[in-house]
């Protein structure tokens, strides 16, 4: 049957053939062409002229095609254009097995686009083998430069390309223009992670002079589950360092790593060499509980030739609720061999939205720090909420940085209780046991505190912007401090008059009177500073779009004590925010501080898209001490289409020095970026060459490859 110069579409259903019971899938192919022939005897379809073939996610355009019904084979010739799952290939001949989804196209000239590839890659190859989603190229040429004479390219005998996963090249030469620079048995570029398996670096710093660092990872298996990384750093004035790292992925979620490191100390006058052995196991099977354990052991030598050992053992459990976070760390450092053991853990568990437990603790046992016994800081918090009440139970002990123990602290609050003749009230009961030790004087203090707070609030009157409320508060305290009991009771009644002048400005005047029996105790913090007699407080609020401020202060007539004035303000204008806060102590006599106390100022500004400026100041006028004095600056500026500069500085004015200061200059070199970095804190500089097509593959001169180039 012959149809001349007609665009004909035939749907062919390749049904299972007797004698081949494994074929259970019905294969559907769509063909259009100028001429289509079908031979009933050979069961072959022949198409000529503007041939278009569609099969699943594969589309073929060519001059001539033959489909064998019996063997399920497609052969396309003459200006073959192939699209397979968004990848495009060009060649002269294409052979494809429809059932197994395997095929060959040769020679290949194609442009591959991937979500993980920043710019298209250009492939040429003697042939390409297609297997499902995987593409294998032989005798290949790869570049991300679209010039007729590319700046760089890779040649390889074989390239494996798995979309969204990796590009793996075998027997690779790297070329700059027409000059081959180096050879690699295997070059691996991950499209999932910021990693590749090769890097070469050179740089200079004050301590080591000129240094050369390179590393290479060899993969023993096709799925990259078994690899060996070799790393070497040679310095002008320091040691020569060699490192071997064997990574064995036991399963997709379990990894075992062995590391051997060797330090040649000849250049620093020590003819005894140091070495390290490391073992690490990782298990990420459970997404909510990951396990890590590693052991590092060093054999080191002093300048006198005496050897000593150092070790490090770490067990790290990274859990998400309901599992805990636990890190156990034990090491033996320095020549004296003094050990230190550290345990850090945190755990938060939600039984339901109304009931949760939180536990955080640190435990430290160290002979290097001169501790006679282990020390610990821990904090435990249990919270349970009912319809109108909640319970908080807390325990804490601190003796690493501060000697203090609170065991226990129990607070029960009824937020709304209907009492006869009284109405709705809020009731809070609390019991606390506290112990402290002043490490400077050696004075220990132990105390118990029981508290009861009852508060009732009534709305008396409201009209327009004015409102008046009444508060009645009963506070009872019972103390036993170093076996000496005491009690205090206080009844306070106050009126709160609020005037909302505008939607932005409001003020509240609070007038109250407190009757107190007994003496308050300052050993316990919180709301235990109870003063007798009449009180008056004034609160001011301004809540605008670009400016917000608050101010409050008070006065006690009985004790003639003026409460400190608190002031806070925030200004928001375009991309800049300014925050200011201070406290002022009125003159209450020689026993009290006078004048401004802790004052803070912070400015955060992003005047341009990639410019960030931050200033943080915190000063206590009474102690005349700074607690924060820091300036941070980070900016990136595109000088012109080819040049870009970036600057990052962190200046600590307390020590009058920079904690971080580096500058970078980037040149847009068509298909690549060349970056120069200078760090004037470490007094070192380095270069970085980045391929725009796959920025995961960087050849740079940074000192630490883990910062700028991660390897597997």
PyMOL commands that set and color helices and strands:
alter all, ss='L'
color gray80, all
select helices_A, chain A and resi 266-268+705-708
alter helices_A, ss='H'
color red, helices_A
select strands_A, chain A and resi 2-3+8-14+27-33+35-39+44-55+58-68+73-84+87-97+102-106+108-112+121-131+134-143+152-162+166-176+179-190+198-205+209-219+226-235+240-251+254-264+274-286+289-301+307-319+325-333+338-352+355-366+375-385+389-398+404-419+423-437+444-463+466-481+484-500+505-518+533-543+547-556+561-573+576-585+595-596+598-605+611-620+625-638+643-652+657-669+672-679+684-691+698-700
alter strands_A, ss='S'
color yellow, strands_A
deselect
rebuild
show_as cartoon
